[in-house]
Amino acid sequence: MAVLMTQVPKVRLYSNIRALRDPLTFLENVTEKHQGGVVSLQLRPGFAPYLVGDPDLVQQVWHGSRETYLRKGMMWEVMDRLQGTSGIASEGEAWRLSHDVLMPIFTGPTIRAMIPTIAAAVNATLDDLAVRADQPVRLVSEMMEVTHRVFGATFFGSRMSVSQARQVSVGIDASFRAIQSRIAVPGAPDWFPMPGDRRFRQLRAMVDSVVYPVAKRARLEPASTDVISLLAHATDAAGDHVDIELVRNNLVGLSIAGTETTALTLTWALIALAGRPEIAARVQSEVDTVVGHGQRVTPEHLDGLAYTEMVLNETLRLWPPGWMLPRGVVQADVLDGVPMVPGDTVIVSPYLTQRMASLWPDPHRFDPERWAPDAAKQHPYAWFPFGGGVHRCLGRHFFAYEAKLALAAMLARFDVRVDAPKGVAPMVSAALKPRHPVWLHLTPR
């Protein structure tokens, strides 16, 4: 049994020049120095969440009592403004109902039935991109176009035009960006005006004005394979249709979880390949063999893209989009001898744990071989870009299909060149984005 500690390492960020200049590197060094143990991060006066990096402690947070560490505090109340309190990002009975509704949609034959739609949407986006192949484009923006197109096709099907579906997806993404100032200042009262508040209200109203009518119509029509239809026809334990607000909230929550995160993973993967010609050549060889030079991707190509998947897994290790995952303490607990009391906040960070030298030799080296079938097995929480426990991301299989098909499609149809500053670093925001603009040059093959 752990011995209770009387002293917890305290690290002040708000008045530390090094921390303010490069917070990710600073936090990496803190995590290494304390071997992933509990550290008190003084983010601002009166607010000092605990940071844990050791995978055993991460596992305790994810798999301890379900009622101990919940999605409360810090960014979660702000996120409720956008995705509501009855969706998959909620807690308690509301979460359980959404989980029971979504689990069959994102597993088994239902998710596999979406693969042709994903492939078609990826190919259609690259058709549009090919028209502009003679000019450089912003890498992040173009990867967002891919994921917006996939979101519209799989979530709305033919219920909306491509432009309408894109408007909803872009609107949700823009709404999320509009509340970044509130996420950056946890605890700011609702009545206090913040930058982006008015824009957020306008965007949320626009999204709702489109989503609610479509969801209601989907309920009146025969069930289809698009996600909004599957949600609209879902029932609770009593056999009654779920509330239409739950349909809306889950749609928004899934969009937040699945569009920007996939786009940023593709962004970092292309940046990584651009600076590593040997790895890039191996991926290209696999794609040319499996998909074919200049060919379009199909669902049948997925199983042959093993090395492509290894590249994406290593990308998620070094640049997990959701780099920081806070939890509010609701019931008393002890982490590594440190008492946790209700009202405390605990932060687990895939970014920090997945760069610990004690877990990953030469941790900053991009090495897809870490994911080879014969590679040494790691602690289950040495790598957790999709979170863990009961809240582990339900869309992880959807991500794997979309990301593999999108990366392979680009490499099959284009010679890809990425212009990025040497050693381009991520910037701290809700998701890890490149700190500087990155340009994509495509030449049709």
N, C-alpha and C positions, 0 to 999 in steps of 0.2 A: 504494500500500500504506500502511496506517495506521502512524503512528509511535508506538512504545510510549510511554505516558505514565508518568511516575514518581509523579505525584500524582493521586489520585482524590478528588473532593469527598466529604467525610464528613459525614453528618447524623445526629445523635444524637436518637433518639425517646424512649428510656425515661426520660430526666430532663428533657425539654422540656415545660413546662407547656402551651404552645400546641399541641404535637403531641398531647399526651394529651387535651386538651380537645376538639379537632376534628381528628383525624388525616387525614381526607380532604382538607380544605381545605389543611392543612399540606403534604401530599404533592403536591397540585396546584401549590402555589407553588414547591415544590422542583423539580418537573418543568419548570415554565415557566422558572424561573431558569436551569436548566442545559440548556434547550432539548431535553429528552428524552435527554440524554447519560447516560453511566454515572455512577451515584451509589452510594456505599456507605451503606446504611441500618443504623445501629447500633441494632437492635431491643432488644437486651439485652446485657450484658457477655458477650463471647465469641461473639456471633452477629451477623454483619453481612452480610446478603445484598446483592447488587447490584440496583439498580432501573434499568430502561431504559424509555424512553418513545418515542424516535424510531422511526418505523415501519420505517426501514431496519434498525435494530438488532433490532426485534421480528421482522422477516422473517428475519434471520440466525438468531435463536433457533429459530424454527419450521422453517426450511428448510435449516439447516446440516446437517452430518453427522447422520444419524438416531441415531447412538450418542453424540452430544455432550451434548445437553440432554434429560434424561429426567425422568419423573415419580418423582423420588426426593427424599428430604429433606423438611423442613417438614411439611406436612399429609399427604403421601402415605402414609407408614407408618401414620399414625393412621387414614386412610381405609381402608387394607387390613383393619383390624379389622372393618369393616362389609361392604365389597364384595369381600373376598377378593383373591387375587393372580392369578387366572386369567381375569378378565373384561376388558371393553373398556377399563377404566382402568389396566390393567397395562402391561407393557413386553415387548419381545422376542417370543419365539415364542408365549407365552400371549396377548399382545395381537394378534398377527397372526392367530391362529386365530379369536379373537373377532371381529376386524374382518371376516375373510372370511365368517364366519357371519352377521353383522349387516348387512353392506352390502346384500345383496339384499333384506333385510326392510325397510330404511328408505329404499329408493330404488325408482324405477320403478313398475311396476304393483302391487307388493305394498303399498307405502305408500299409493298412491292408493285401493286397495281398502279401506283403513281409514277413509277420509273419511266414509262414511255412518255408521259406528259412532261416530266422533268427534262428528258433528253430533247424533246421537241422544242421546248422553251429555250434551252441552251442554244440549240442550233439556230433558232430564229433570231436570237439576240446577236449571234456571231454573223448571221447574214447581214443584219443592219450595220454591224461594225465593219464588215468587209467593204462597204460602200465608202467608209471614211478611212480606209487603211493607208491612204497616202499622207496622212497628217498625224502628228503626235496627239495623244489623248491622255487625260488624267487617269492614272491607273485605278485609284480608289473609286472614282466616279463610274468608270466602265464596269468594274466588278459589281458595283451596286446595281447597275442596269441589268446585269445577268440575274442577280438574286431577286430584283423587283419583278422581272419577267417570269421567273419560276414561281414566285409567290402568287402572282396573279393567275397563272395558268392552273396551278394545283389547288389554290384556295377558292377561286371563283369560277373556274372553268369557262363556259360560254355565257355565264350570267352577266358578264360585263365585257365591254370591248377591252382590247389591250391597253388603250390609253386611259380608260376609266380605272382599270385594275391598278395600273401604274400610279395614277393619281392617289388612290387609297394607300398603296404601299409607301409611296414617297411622303404622303401626308403623315402617316404614322411615324416614319423615320424622322421627319422634320419636327413633329411634336415632341419626340424624345429628345432631340437636340435643344428644343426650346426650353426644356426644364433642367438643362445641365447646370445652370447657375444655382438652382435650389439643391440639386444633388451635391454640388460642391460646398454648400453651406448647410450641413445637417442641422436641423432644429430651428431653422428660420420660420417664424410664425406665418400662418397662411395669410394673415391680414397685411403683412409687410410686403410691399411691392418689390418684385425682383425683375431683372432683365429677362425678357422672353415671356413673361406672364401673359401679356395681351396676345402675342403671336400664338402661344400655346392654346389659349381659349378659342381662337379663330380656327386653328388647325383641327382641334378636337371636334368642334362643331361640324366642320366640313366632313371629317371621317365618319362621324355618326350619321350625318344626313345621307350618306351613301350606303353605309353598312347595314343600318337597321332595316331599311326597306328591302334590300336584297335578302337579308336573313329571313324576314317575314314571308317574302315570296317563295323562298326555297322551302320553307315549311309547308306551304300549300301545294307545292309541286311534288311529283314522285321523287323519291330519294335517288341521288346520283353519286358519282364518285368524287366530286370536288369537296373540299374540306368543309366549306360553309354549309353544304347540304347535309353532310354527315353530322355536323354539329347541330343543325336545326332539327334534325329528325331524332337526335339522341333523347333517351328517356332516363329518368331517375329510378331508384329502387322500387318505387310504387308504380312504375310504368307510365308516368306522366311526362310530357315533353319538358325538357329543361327550360328555364326562363330565358327569354330572348336576350336579356342583358348578359347572361352567362355566355351565350353564343358570341356576342360582340366582344366581351372582355377577353375570351380565349383567343379570338381571332387577332386582336390587338397584341396580346401577350406573346403569341406565337410569332407574329411578325417582328416584334422587337427582338425576340430570342433568335430568329432565324435568318434575317436578311443581312443586317450589317455584320453580324459575326461571321457568316460564310464569306461575304465579300472581303472582309479584312483578312481572313485566312488565305484566300486566293491571292490577295495583294502581297502578303508577307511571303507566301510560297514563291511567287514570281520574283520578288526581290532577292530571296535566298538563292534561287537558281541562277539569277543573273551574275552573281559573284562567285559561282562554283561550277565552272565549265564541265568538270568530270561528272558531277552529279547530274547536271542538266543534260549531258549527252546520254547518260543511262536512262533517264526518264524519256527523252526523245526517242531513243531506240525502242523502248517498250511501247510507247504510243504508236510509232510507225508500224510496229509489228502487229499490235492488237487492233488498232483502229484503221491504220492505213494512211499513207501520205496524201494529205489534202481531203480526207474523207470526213463524213459527218459521224458523230457518235450515235450509238444505239444502246439499248439496255443490255444487249448481249455482250458488250465490251467490258462491263463492270468487273466480272470475275477475273479477267486477264490483267487488270491494272494493279497488280500487287505492289510494285515498287512505287507507283504513283501514290498509293495509299500510305506507304512508309514515309514518303516525302511530306504528305499532309500531316501525319502524326507528329513528325519532328517539328513541323511548323507550329503546330498547336502546343508543343512543349515549350518552345522558345518565345512564342508570341500568342498566348491564349487571349482571345478577344476580351472575354470577361475576366480581367486580371485580378479583381478584388471582389470577394464575396462576403459581405458582412452578415452577421447574425446577432439578434438581440437575445440576451439571457432572460429567460422567463422563470426558470426554476434554479435554485442553488445547485452548484456543481463544483468540482475541483479539477483544474487542468494543470497537470504537471506540478502538483502541490500548491497551486495558486487558487484561492477561493474565487469563484465566480458567483456574483449575487444578482438577483433580478434588477434589471435596469442597465447592467453592463452591456457592452458591445464587444463581440469577438470577430476578428477579421481573419479569414483564411484566404490565401492568395496562390492560385495555380502558378502565376508568373514567378513568385519567389521560391516556392517549394520545388518547382520543376527546373530551377537553376542552382540548386544546392549541390556543392561539390561532393558531399558525402553520399549523395544518391546517384549523381550522374557524373562520371569521370569526364574531365575537360568539358564542363557544363555549357560553355558558350560556343562550342564547336557544333556546327550544323551537321549532323551525322544520321542519315536515315537508317543506317545499319543497326542502330539501337532497336529498331522495330522488326528486324529480320526474324523469321520463325524460330531460329535456333539461338536467338539472343537470350541473355540471362533474364530471368523473371524479376520484376521489380515489385516493391511494396505496392499494393493496390491504390494507395494514395500518394505515390511518388509522381503520378500523372493523373490529373483530374480536370481537364479543361471543360468537361460537361457537368461539373459539380459532383455531388455524391448523395448517398442515402436515398430517402424516399423522394427527394426533390431532384434527383439526377435528371438531366435534360431528356425529355421524351423524344425530342427531335433529333437525337444523335444519329439515328439510322438515315433519316431524311438528309441530314448534313452530309453524311458519308457518300450517299448516292449523288447528291448535287455537286459537291466539291470535286469528286473524282471525275464525273462526266464533264464538268466545266473546264477543269485544268487540262484534261486530255483533249477536249474539243479544240481549245485554243492552240495547243501544241501540234495537233494534227493538221489544222487548217492554215496556220500562220507560222512564219519565222518571227519569233518574239524577241524584242530588244527592250530592256528596261533601263531608263536613265534615272538613277537615284544617286543622291550624295553618298560618297564613300562612308560606310559604316552608319547608314541612316538608322536613327534611333526612334523608338516609339515615344509618343508624348502621353502624359497622364490625362485621361478623361474617362468617361464611363467605359469605353472600349479602347483598346490599344491601336492607335493610328500612327502612321509615319509622321514624324515631326515636321518634315519638309515635303513639298510637292514632289511626286514621283510621276514620270511620264512613260507612257507605253507606246512603242512603235511596232506596228504589225505589217508584215509583208505577206500577202497571200502566197501559198505554196503551189 
